[in-house]
Amino acid sequence: MKKFYNFFASTIFIFACLILPKAARAATLSFSVDSRQISVGDVFVAKLDLDSAGEKINVAQAAVHFDSKALEVKNIGTGGSIFNQWASGPSYDNQAGNISFTGGTTESFSGSLGNILKIAFYAKQKGQTALSFAADSAIYLADGKGTKISPLLNGSQITISDVAQNQPSTNQWDKILADDKTPPENLNISLGRDPSVFGGKYFISFSATDSGSGIDYYAASEGGGDFAQTQSPYVLKDQTLSGTVTVKAVDKAGNASIKSLNLKQNNPTGIGYKIWFIIAGLIVLLIAAFAIKKLKKLQ
């Protein structure tokens, strides 16, 4: 009997060793605050990161809650983000104490420390406060099915102290802006047309990356006219493709990159692989955003 119990215990132990490490590691959304001491009047940056736990992720949706009496959002940066498409947000409401976003990538992310957002908070009052995630925050696998995963959610506890005598306030966000001297990179423009999209009209898709403060906005100009803020994809006013279209990407520090596309020379005979890839990514994001809104209405 003793041998049987020893065998049984050994079997359970080996099984646990094989299973528990896998169970213990799961995709995680978490906050990290790079500041040893935060005082009233300081602006500090909280980083929202994703650990994919070995999975390939292409969409994440989350809502963050904070105490509006203690904290105020000053800005949100996407510089160096693993996501390059935003179906919703990032946006914030300082009165309600909420931040929300639905973001994704046209490729996929797999890694242990993928930054999604950098949030600049102003410390309003002394005391303990916290950043927490809404329970319905989710990520989606890049498995062709959009499989939804409920990640582990690690918020952050923050201590705000009184201002010490003769101690100047600090502003980490201003430092990020001051250090960002590099304009957005990899600005790409693609021309496309398909009967099932935008009523068969010609459109352009564009994107850029920025490792500093993050993209603030895009603007487009046709035929040398004035720039107007817009989003990708952008339906062309000139459907004859007789001129050029110019796109400007501006980061939050005011650095800009500009690129033009000769529409006549780039007239596509059909929609290309790149365009389909971008459209597919946008469709996934829009479906996710729609599903999330529908679920919230039902709750």
N, C-alpha and C positions, 0 to 999 in steps of 0.2 A: 504493500500500500504506500509505504514511504517513497519507493522508487517512482510509483505512479504520480504522486504529488510533485516530486522533484521534476519529473518529465513535463508535467502539466505547467508548472511554474516557469520552467525554462522556455517552453513553447510560447507562453503568453509574453514573456520578456522579449524574446526575439521578434515576435509579431509587433509588439509595441515599438521597438526600436526601428522597425521598418516603416511603420505607419505614422507615428507621431511627428517625426520631423516634417513630413509632407503636410500633415494637418496643421502644424504650428505655423507654417509659412503660407501666408495668403496675401493676395493683392491688397495694398494698403494706401489710403489717402491720409496724409499727415501734414502737420504744420511744424515749421522750425523758425525760431526767432533768433536772429543773429544780433543779440544785444545783451551784455552782462548786466546792465542796470538801465532801467527806464524810469524817467522822472516826468512829472506833470509838465506839459509843454513840449515834450520831445516828439519827433516823428520817427517811428521805427518801422522796419520792413519785416513782414511775416511772409515766409515762403511756403507755398502750398505745393507739395511734392507727391509723386506717385511711385510706388514700388509695385511693379507688375508681377512679382513673384514667379518670373519665368514665362508668364503668359504674354501673348502678343495683343496689345490693346490699340484700338483706333478711335474710340470715343469715350468721353467721360462727362458725366452730368453731376453737378453738386450744388448744394446751397449751404452757406456758412452763416452761422448766427453769432452776433457779438452784442455786448451791452452798450447801447447807444449813449448811456450816461457816462461811461468810462472811456469809450473809444469813438473815433470818427475817421472814416475812410477819406484819405486825401487823394489817392490815385491808385490805379491798378495797372501794373506793367506786365507785358507778355514777352519781354526780352529774353531770348534763350529758351522759350517755351518748347516743349515737345509737341505742342499742337500748333498747326498753321491755318486752321479753319475754325470759325466760330459761328454756330447756328444761332446762339443766343448769348448775349453778353460778351465779355464779363461786365456785369452791371452791379450797382449797389444802391442801397436805400439807407441813408444815415438815420432817418427817423425810426424806421422799423428795425434797424440793426441787422440787415440781411445783405448777403452777397450771393449772386447766382451766375452760373455759366453752363453752357453746353458746348464743348469744344472737341475737336478731333484732328486727326492727321490723315492725309491722303495716302500715307504709307502705313506704318504701324510702329508702336513703341514697345520695347522689351528691355527692362533694366531695373536697377535697384533705387535709383535716385533721379527721377525725371521731373524737372521743375515744370509746373503748369502756370502758376501765377506768382507775382511778387506784389503784395498788398501793403501800401503805405498807410499806417495808422497814426493818428494824432492822439496822444495820451491826455485825457481831459481831467481825470481826477484820481486821487490817491486810492490805493486799495488793490485787492485781488480781483482779477477778471479773467474771462476765458473766451477762447475761440472754439466753437463746436460745429460739427457737421449735421445737417438734416439726415434723419434716419433713411430717407429714400434716395440718398446719393448713390450713384451707380456708375459702373464702367462696362464697356462692351468689347467683346473679343473680336479681333480681326480674323474671324473664322469663316467668313462668307455667309454667316447666318445672323450676325449681330447678337450673339448670345450675351445675355445680361448677367453681370456678376455684382453681388452686393459685397463691396470691399470692407476690410476693417477700417474703422474711422478713428484716427488718433487726433484729438483736438490739442489745445495747448493752454496751459495755465500761465498767466502773466501777472507779474507784480509791478505795480506803479508806485513809486516813492515820491515823497515831497521834494521840491526843488531845494537843493543845498544852497547855502548862502554864497553869493558871487559865482554860482555855477551857471554858465550859459547853456541854453537848450541845444540839443543836437537834432539834426535833420538828415537821416540816412537817405531819404528819397532825393533831396537836393544834391547830395553827393553822387548818387547814381546818374542824375541828369548832367551834373558838371563833368563827370568822368566820361560821359558818352560823346565822343567826338566823331564817331564812325557812322556814316549814313547807312540806311538799310541796304542789305546785300541780296544778291540772287533775285533781282526783280525780273520776272518773266511774264510775257504777254502772249497769249495764244488766241487765234481767231477760229471760230467754229460756227457751224450751222447744221441744224437737224430739224426735220419736219415735226418731231415730237417735243421740241423744246422752244419756248418763246414764239410759238406760232410760225416756226420756220425762219425766223429772222436771224440775221447775223449778230453775233455777240462776241465779246472778248472775255477771257478769264485771265486773272492775273494774281500774283502772289509775290511776297518778298519775305525775307527773314531779317531779324534784328536782334543781336545778342546783348545789346545794352539796355536801353529803356523800354524797348518794344515798339511795335508799329502803333501810331496814334490814329492815322487815317490814310485813305487813298483818295486821289482826285484824278479826273480824266478830262482831256481836252481833245476835241475833234477839229481837224482842219486849222489848227493854230488859234482856236478861240480860247476863251477864258477857261480856267480850271474850275471844276465843280466837284465837291466831295461825292464819292460814290462807293459802291461795294462790288465785289466780284460775285457772280458774273454781271457784266454790263452790256445791255442791248444797245447796239450802235444806232445813232440817229441817221447816219449816212449809210443807207442800205445799198447804195450803188458801188461802194468800196472804191471811190475815186480819189480819196485823199489819205491822210494819215491820222492815227489816233495816238495820243501821248498819255502815259500814266505816270503819276507822281506818288511815291510812297514817302510818308513823313513819319519820323519817330517822335516820341514824346519829348525829346530834347530839342526838336526843331530841325534835325538833320534830314535832308531830303535826297532821294534818288529819282531820276527821271529817265524814262525810256520810251522811244517811239516805235510804232509799227506801221510800215507801209502796207495799207490794206489791199491795194491792187496786186502787189507782188506776193502777198501771203494768202490770196484768195484760195480757200480749200475746195477741193472737188467733193469732199465728204468730210464727215467728222473724224478726227484722228484719235489715236489711242490715248494721247495725253489728255485731250478734252474729255473723253469718256471717263478717264480716271478721275479727273477733277469733279465732273458732274456726279459720278457715282459716290464720291466722298461727300459732296454737298447733300445728296439725297439721303444718305445714311444719317447725317447730322439732323436734317429736317425731320425725318421720320422719328428719330429719337426725341427731338424737342416736342413734336406733336404728341407722341405717346406719353411723355412725362406730363404735359399739360392736361391730357385727358384723364390720367390717373389722379392728378391732384383735384380735378373737378369732382371725381367720384368719391373722394375721401371726405 
